[in-house]
Amino acid sequence: MIKGISFLRPAGSAAGYERLASFFAALGFAPGKGWHEEGSRGASFLAPLGNLEIVDGRFPSNADVLIEVTSLDSIHQAAEAWLRSQGGDGAVASLSAVTETHWKSRLFTVEPEPGFRVSFWAWSDPVKGKAVALEGDLSAAGMKFAIIVARWNAVVTDRLLDGSLDALVRSGADRSDVEIVRVPGAWEIPAAARACADRGRVDAIITLGCLLRGETAHYEAIYNEVARGIGQSQQETGIPHSFGVLTCENLEQALDRAGIKAGNKGFEAAIAAIEMVSLRKKIQQGGSA
């Protein structure tokens, strides 16, 4: 089976070898193992993707090594800075300007060592060449939700609930499709979430609560069990559960995260639930975007 591709290029001299190794290191290549034996040595530089391409017709560059990058202008600046550090303004003459190509990309060529020409390029379209990600949409139309909200620290959790309802309605959910289930405290959230999930009448469950370190000596133990229970319910039922249980040092921090200063975590939990329902449907349908 094919494992990898290596292109071996002679450096020409020991000084040229050192210059090329310095050049590629300055541009951010990940160093490979290389080798050092009697009579020869090699510096290896790695890239996430390697291609062996055969061309019929017009060649894309006057260099036979093409390196795709994500930020061409930054690489061009790094190459220019390295050349100036090695030989001043005269060395920069081996660096071309960034130009548009006939294949809808931008490219420049540099010769860090005589006879060693390399072209760096990037697609003109910023989306071109990137992996297409399967993502959920933020439309809640037709979706059904259960919101499990703790009464303990209600001055905080009521704000979280308001944020969740706001997010769902703004995203197209019908208020009649949102069920609110109140439980005494955060400890009881996993059991109620599991009961709602087992019923199979909702697309996602939003969990809202607030734990303050000063309220109980069992703060960490309670939080760990609440998080474990919600995660277990989600994994075993397949129903998305979004996590909106705050863990704060004091009441001021909790209020800040419930809409005072740092956004509303209830709103964010509802948005996450909407996206996960949409994503789950797409995955079940075979990954259609």
C-alpha positions as a LaTeX table, in Angstrom:
\begin{tabular}{lrrr}
\hline
Residue & $x$ (\AA) & $y$ (\AA) & $z$ (\AA) \\
\hline
Met1 & 0.00 & 0.00 & 0.00 \\
Ile2 & 1.12 & 3.54 & $-0.74$ \\
Lys3 & 2.19 & 5.35 & 2.42 \\
Gly4 & 3.73 & 8.65 & 1.32 \\
Ile5 & 5.54 & 10.61 & $-1.38$ \\
Ser6 & 8.99 & 12.15 & $-0.99$ \\
Phe7 & 10.64 & 14.52 & $-3.48$ \\
Leu8 & 14.42 & 14.52 & $-3.12$ \\
Arg9 & 16.22 & 17.61 & $-4.42$ \\
Pro10 & 20.00 & 18.07 & $-4.26$ \\
Ala11 & 21.09 & 21.19 & $-2.42$ \\
Gly12 & 24.32 & 21.55 & $-4.39$ \\
Ser13 & 26.53 & 22.43 & $-1.45$ \\
Ala14 & 26.65 & 22.33 & 2.31 \\
Ala15 & 26.00 & 26.07 & 2.46 \\
Gly16 & 23.03 & 25.69 & 0.10 \\
Tyr17 & 21.67 & 22.90 & 2.28 \\
Glu18 & 21.80 & 25.12 & 5.36 \\
Arg19 & 20.16 & 28.02 & 3.52 \\
Leu20 & 17.29 & 25.89 & 2.21 \\
Ala21 & 16.70 & 24.31 & 5.61 \\
Ser22 & 16.60 & 27.79 & 7.15 \\
Phe23 & 14.24 & 29.06 & 4.42 \\
Phe24 & 11.61 & 26.34 & 4.78 \\
Ala25 & 11.78 & 26.50 & 8.56 \\
Ala26 & 11.19 & 30.27 & 8.43 \\
Leu27 & 8.05 & 29.75 & 6.33 \\
Gly28 & 6.51 & 27.46 & 8.93 \\
Phe29 & 6.99 & 23.96 & 7.54 \\
Ala30 & 6.76 & 21.17 & 10.09 \\
Pro31 & 10.17 & 19.48 & 10.34 \\
Gly32 & 10.34 & 15.78 & 9.59 \\
Lys33 & 12.89 & 13.24 & 10.81 \\
Gly34 & 15.43 & 13.69 & 8.02 \\
Trp35 & 18.67 & 11.77 & 8.22 \\
His36 & 22.39 & 12.25 & 8.77 \\
Glu37 & 24.74 & 9.54 & 7.57 \\
Glu38 & 28.30 & 9.39 & 6.44 \\
Gly39 & 28.47 & 11.13 & 3.10 \\
Ser40 & 24.91 & 12.51 & 3.02 \\
Arg41 & 22.25 & 14.18 & 5.08 \\
Gly42 & 18.67 & 15.23 & 4.49 \\
Ala43 & 16.29 & 17.76 & 6.01 \\
Ser44 & 12.67 & 16.72 & 5.77 \\
Phe45 & 9.74 & 19.17 & 5.72 \\
Leu46 & 6.16 & 18.02 & 6.06 \\
Ala47 & 2.83 & 19.30 & 4.77 \\
Pro48 & $-0.67$ & 18.00 & 5.67 \\
Leu49 & $-1.47$ & 17.07 & 2.06 \\
Gly50 & 0.72 & 15.73 & $-0.72$ \\
Asn51 & $-0.19$ & 15.32 & $-4.39$ \\
Leu52 & 1.52 & 13.70 & $-7.34$ \\
Glu53 & 0.05 & 15.48 & $-10.40$ \\
Ile54 & 0.64 & 14.83 & $-14.09$ \\
Val55 & 0.12 & 17.76 & $-16.45$ \\
Asp56 & $-0.98$ & 17.67 & $-20.09$ \\
Gly57 & $-0.84$ & 21.09 & $-21.67$ \\
Arg58 & 0.05 & 24.43 & $-20.15$ \\
Phe59 & 2.19 & 24.07 & $-17.05$ \\
Pro60 & 0.84 & 25.96 & $-14.01$ \\
Ser61 & 4.22 & 27.41 & $-13.02$ \\
Asn62 & 7.85 & 27.75 & $-14.12$ \\
Ala63 & 8.85 & 25.86 & $-10.95$ \\
Asp64 & 8.44 & 22.12 & $-10.61$ \\
Val65 & 7.61 & 22.30 & $-6.89$ \\
Leu66 & 4.25 & 23.90 & $-6.06$ \\
Ile67 & 3.19 & 24.42 & $-2.45$ \\
Glu68 & $-0.42$ & 25.30 & $-1.61$ \\
Val69 & $-0.92$ & 27.65 & 1.34 \\
Thr70 & $-3.86$ & 29.24 & 3.10 \\
Ser71 & $-2.44$ & 32.76 & 3.48 \\
Leu72 & $-0.37$ & 33.55 & 0.42 \\
Asp73 & 0.37 & 37.18 & 1.32 \\
Ser74 & 1.73 & 36.18 & 4.72 \\
Ile75 & 4.00 & 33.56 & 3.14 \\
His76 & 5.19 & 36.12 & 0.60 \\
Gln77 & 6.08 & 38.53 & 3.42 \\
Ala78 & 7.89 & 35.78 & 5.33 \\
Ala79 & 9.88 & 34.82 & 2.23 \\
Glu80 & 10.82 & 38.45 & 1.60 \\
Ala81 & 11.91 & 38.92 & 5.21 \\
Trp82 & 14.07 & 35.79 & 5.06 \\
Leu83 & 15.71 & 36.85 & 1.79 \\
Arg84 & 16.55 & 40.29 & 3.20 \\
Ser85 & 18.04 & 38.69 & 6.30 \\
Gln86 & 20.28 & 36.54 & 4.09 \\
Gly87 & 21.43 & 38.95 & 1.41 \\
Gly88 & 19.76 & 42.34 & 1.68 \\
Asp89 & 17.83 & 43.98 & $-1.13$ \\
Gly90 & 19.75 & 42.11 & $-3.80$ \\
Ala91 & 18.48 & 38.74 & $-2.59$ \\
Val92 & 14.88 & 39.92 & $-2.90$ \\
Ala93 & 15.31 & 39.97 & $-6.69$ \\
Ser94 & 14.76 & 36.19 & $-6.68$ \\
Leu95 & 11.25 & 36.71 & $-5.30$ \\
Ser96 & 8.43 & 37.39 & $-7.77$ \\
Ala97 & 5.33 & 39.44 & $-7.05$ \\
Val98 & 2.05 & 37.71 & $-6.29$ \\
Thr99 & 0.16 & 37.34 & $-9.57$ \\
Glu100 & $-3.12$ & 35.89 & $-10.80$ \\
Thr101 & $-2.87$ & 32.64 & $-12.74$ \\
His102 & $-4.93$ & 31.22 & $-15.60$ \\
Trp103 & $-6.33$ & 28.58 & $-13.22$ \\
Lys104 & $-8.14$ & 30.93 & $-10.80$ \\
Ser105 & $-5.44$ & 31.17 & $-8.19$ \\
Arg106 & $-2.71$ & 33.52 & $-6.98$ \\
Leu107 & 0.95 & 32.53 & $-7.08$ \\
Phe108 & 4.49 & 33.70 & $-6.53$ \\
Thr109 & 7.84 & 32.04 & $-7.21$ \\
Val110 & 11.01 & 32.30 & $-5.14$ \\
Glu111 & 14.54 & 30.98 & $-5.62$ \\
Pro112 & 16.09 & 30.80 & $-2.14$ \\
Glu113 & 19.09 & 28.97 & $-3.56$ \\
Pro114 & 20.35 & 29.15 & $-7.17$ \\
Gly115 & 18.66 & 26.45 & $-9.22$ \\
Phe116 & 16.05 & 25.70 & $-6.53$ \\
Arg117 & 12.79 & 27.38 & $-7.60$ \\
Val118 & 9.62 & 26.96 & $-5.60$ \\
Ser119 & 6.13 & 28.36 & $-6.27$ \\
Phe120 & 3.64 & 29.06 & $-3.50$ \\
Trp121 & $-0.04$ & 29.41 & $-4.41$ \\
Ala122 & $-3.57$ & 29.75 & $-3.03$ \\
Trp123 & $-7.00$ & 29.65 & $-4.62$ \\
Ser124 & $-8.48$ & 33.05 & $-5.45$ \\
Asp125 & $-11.81$ & 31.80 & $-4.13$ \\
Pro126 & $-11.26$ & 31.44 & $-0.34$ \\
Val127 & $-13.66$ & 28.48 & $-0.18$ \\
Lys128 & $-12.05$ & 26.61 & $-3.07$ \\
Gly129 & $-10.03$ & 23.62 & $-2.05$ \\
Lys130 & $-11.32$ & 23.49 & 1.51 \\
Ala131 & $-13.11$ & 20.48 & 2.89 \\
Val132 & $-16.88$ & 20.86 & 2.84 \\
Ala133 & $-18.19$ & 20.49 & 6.37 \\
Leu134 & $-21.55$ & 19.03 & 7.23 \\
Glu135 & $-23.19$ & 21.53 & 9.57 \\
Gly136 & $-26.56$ & 22.04 & 11.13 \\
Asp137 & $-28.84$ & 24.95 & 10.23 \\
Leu138 & $-30.27$ & 27.39 & 12.75 \\
Ser139 & $-33.92$ & 27.08 & 11.76 \\
Ala140 & $-36.09$ & 25.59 & 14.50 \\
Ala141 & $-39.28$ & 25.45 & 12.43 \\
Gly142 & $-41.15$ & 22.19 & 13.06 \\
Met143 & $-38.83$ & 21.09 & 15.87 \\
Lys144 & $-39.99$ & 20.09 & 19.35 \\
Phe145 & $-37.99$ & 20.85 & 22.49 \\
Ala146 & $-38.06$ & 20.16 & 26.21 \\
Ile147 & $-36.38$ & 22.64 & 28.54 \\
Ile148 & $-35.38$ & 21.20 & 31.90 \\
Val149 & $-34.84$ & 24.10 & 34.29 \\
Ala150 & $-33.86$ & 24.02 & 37.97 \\
Arg151 & $-35.75$ & 26.21 & 40.48 \\
Trp152 & $-32.71$ & 26.48 & 42.76 \\
Asn153 & $-31.04$ & 29.86 & 42.16 \\
Ala154 & $-34.16$ & 30.92 & 40.27 \\
Val155 & $-32.93$ & 34.49 & 39.97 \\
Val156 & $-30.36$ & 33.04 & 37.55 \\
Thr157 & $-32.20$ & 30.11 & 35.99 \\
Asp158 & $-35.27$ & 32.17 & 35.12 \\
Arg159 & $-33.01$ & 34.44 & 33.08 \\
Leu160 & $-31.52$ & 31.39 & 31.38 \\
Leu161 & $-35.02$ & 30.15 & 30.58 \\
Asp162 & $-35.97$ & 33.51 & 29.08 \\
Gly163 & $-32.85$ & 33.35 & 26.91 \\
Ser164 & $-33.64$ & 29.84 & 25.68 \\
Leu165 & $-37.24$ & 30.72 & 24.81 \\
Asp166 & $-36.07$ & 33.84 & 23.02 \\
Ala167 & $-33.60$ & 31.85 & 20.92 \\
Leu168 & $-36.14$ & 29.16 & 20.00 \\
Val169 & $-38.90$ & 31.58 & 19.01 \\
Arg170 & $-36.51$ & 33.82 & 17.08 \\
Ser171 & $-35.32$ & 30.74 & 15.17 \\
Gly172 & $-38.82$ & 29.73 & 14.10 \\
Ala173 & $-39.97$ & 27.32 & 16.78 \\
Asp174 & $-43.65$ & 27.33 & 17.71 \\
Arg175 & $-44.17$ & 28.13 & 21.39 \\
Ser176 & $-46.59$ & 25.22 & 21.65 \\
Asp177 & $-43.74$ & 22.88 & 20.62 \\
Val178 & $-41.63$ & 23.89 & 23.62 \\
Glu179 & $-42.27$ & 22.04 & 26.89 \\
Ile180 & $-40.87$ & 23.48 & 30.12 \\
Val181 & $-40.11$ & 21.04 & 32.93 \\
Arg182 & $-39.12$ & 22.49 & 36.32 \\
Val183 & $-37.09$ & 20.45 & 38.79 \\
Pro184 & $-35.94$ & 21.33 & 42.34 \\
Gly185 & $-32.26$ & 21.73 & 41.57 \\
Ala186 & $-29.39$ & 20.81 & 39.26 \\
Trp187 & $-29.09$ & 17.33 & 40.80 \\
Glu188 & $-32.55$ & 16.40 & 39.47 \\
Ile189 & $-31.91$ & 17.62 & 35.90 \\
Pro190 & $-30.47$ & 14.35 & 34.47 \\
Ala191 & $-33.41$ & 12.22 & 35.67 \\
Ala192 & $-35.97$ & 14.60 & 34.17 \\
Ala193 & $-33.99$ & 14.89 & 30.94 \\
Arg194 & $-33.83$ & 11.11 & 30.62 \\
Ala195 & $-37.57$ & 10.76 & 31.22 \\
Cys196 & $-38.32$ & 13.29 & 28.49 \\
Ala197 & $-35.86$ & 11.65 & 26.09 \\
Asp198 & $-37.28$ & 8.17 & 26.71 \\
Arg199 & $-40.73$ & 9.44 & 25.83 \\
Gly200 & $-39.48$ & 10.18 & 22.32 \\
Arg201 & $-41.71$ & 13.19 & 21.75 \\
Val202 & $-39.01$ & 15.87 & 21.47 \\
Asp203 & $-36.16$ & 16.49 & 19.04 \\
Ala204 & $-33.80$ & 17.96 & 21.64 \\
Ile205 & $-33.53$ & 18.71 & 25.33 \\
Ile206 & $-32.11$ & 21.92 & 26.80 \\
Thr207 & $-30.82$ & 21.64 & 30.37 \\
Leu208 & $-30.59$ & 24.80 & 32.51 \\
Gly209 & $-29.32$ & 25.13 & 36.06 \\
Cys210 & $-26.91$ & 27.00 & 38.28 \\
Leu211 & $-24.36$ & 25.72 & 40.78 \\
Leu212 & $-22.51$ & 28.16 & 43.01 \\
Arg213 & $-19.36$ & 27.02 & 44.78 \\
Gly214 & $-20.29$ & 28.81 & 47.99 \\
Glu215 & $-23.68$ & 27.11 & 48.23 \\
Thr216 & $-22.46$ & 23.61 & 49.07 \\
Ala217 & $-19.37$ & 21.68 & 50.07 \\
His218 & $-20.31$ & 19.09 & 47.44 \\
Tyr219 & $-19.99$ & 21.51 & 44.51 \\
Glu220 & $-17.58$ & 19.41 & 42.41 \\
Ala221 & $-19.32$ & 16.12 & 43.17 \\
Ile222 & $-22.73$ & 17.50 & 42.22 \\
Tyr223 & $-21.47$ & 19.12 & 39.03 \\
Asn224 & $-19.64$ & 15.98 & 37.90 \\
Glu225 & $-22.71$ & 13.82 & 38.43 \\
Val226 & $-25.02$ & 16.30 & 36.69 \\
Ala227 & $-22.70$ & 16.52 & 33.68 \\
Arg228 & $-22.25$ & 12.74 & 33.59 \\
Gly229 & $-25.99$ & 12.11 & 33.81 \\
Ile230 & $-26.88$ & 14.55 & 31.04 \\
Gly231 & $-24.15$ & 13.14 & 28.81 \\
Gln232 & $-25.23$ & 9.57 & 29.48 \\
Ser233 & $-28.86$ & 10.39 & 28.69 \\
Gln234 & $-27.82$ & 11.92 & 25.39 \\
Gln235 & $-25.58$ & 9.03 & 24.39 \\
Glu236 & $-28.02$ & 6.28 & 25.32 \\
Thr237 & $-31.14$ & 7.85 & 23.81 \\
Gly238 & $-29.63$ & 9.56 & 20.78 \\
Ile239 & $-31.61$ & 12.73 & 21.54 \\
Pro240 & $-29.39$ & 15.85 & 21.55 \\
His241 & $-29.02$ & 17.42 & 25.00 \\
Ser242 & $-27.55$ & 20.92 & 25.18 \\
Phe243 & $-25.73$ & 21.91 & 28.36 \\
Gly244 & $-26.79$ & 25.16 & 30.01 \\
Val245 & $-25.87$ & 24.39 & 33.61 \\
Leu246 & $-23.74$ & 27.21 & 34.99 \\
Thr247 & $-20.89$ & 26.49 & 37.39 \\
Cys248 & $-19.76$ & 29.74 & 39.00 \\
Glu249 & $-17.85$ & 30.95 & 42.02 \\
Asn250 & $-20.54$ & 33.36 & 43.13 \\
Leu251 & $-23.90$ & 34.88 & 42.28 \\
Glu252 & $-22.36$ & 37.85 & 40.47 \\
Gln253 & $-20.56$ & 35.59 & 38.00 \\
Ala254 & $-23.75$ & 33.62 & 37.41 \\
Leu255 & $-25.82$ & 36.72 & 36.71 \\
Asp256 & $-23.16$ & 37.96 & 34.29 \\
Arg257 & $-23.48$ & 34.70 & 32.31 \\
Ala258 & $-27.28$ & 34.86 & 32.44 \\
Gly259 & $-27.52$ & 38.02 & 30.40 \\
Ile260 & $-25.95$ & 40.82 & 32.44 \\
Lys261 & $-22.46$ & 41.04 & 30.89 \\
Ala262 & $-21.26$ & 37.82 & 29.28 \\
Gly263 & $-24.21$ & 36.90 & 27.07 \\
Asn264 & $-26.97$ & 34.50 & 28.04 \\
Lys265 & $-25.92$ & 30.87 & 28.28 \\
Gly266 & $-29.54$ & 29.79 & 28.05 \\
Phe267 & $-29.77$ & 31.44 & 24.64 \\
Glu268 & $-26.52$ & 29.74 & 23.58 \\
Ala269 & $-27.71$ & 26.34 & 24.80 \\
Ala270 & $-30.92$ & 26.66 & 22.77 \\
Ile271 & $-29.00$ & 27.62 & 19.63 \\
Ala272 & $-26.73$ & 24.59 & 20.12 \\
Ala273 & $-29.79$ & 22.35 & 20.47 \\
Ile274 & $-31.31$ & 23.68 & 17.23 \\
Glu275 & $-28.08$ & 23.11 & 15.32 \\
Met276 & $-27.66$ & 19.58 & 16.66 \\
Val277 & $-31.22$ & 18.59 & 15.70 \\
Ser278 & $-30.60$ & 19.85 & 12.18 \\
Leu279 & $-27.22$ & 18.11 & 11.98 \\
Arg280 & $-28.64$ & 14.84 & 13.29 \\
Lys281 & $-31.34$ & 14.87 & 10.59 \\
Lys282 & $-28.75$ & 15.51 & 7.87 \\
Ile283 & $-26.59$ & 12.64 & 9.09 \\
Gln284 & $-29.59$ & 10.32 & 9.16 \\
Gln285 & $-30.44$ & 11.37 & 5.61 \\
Gly286 & $-27.02$ & 10.37 & 4.36 \\
Gly287 & $-25.06$ & 13.56 & 4.89 \\
Ser288 & $-26.87$ & 15.85 & 2.48 \\
Ala289 & $-26.08$ & 19.51 & 3.11 \\
\hline
\end{tabular}
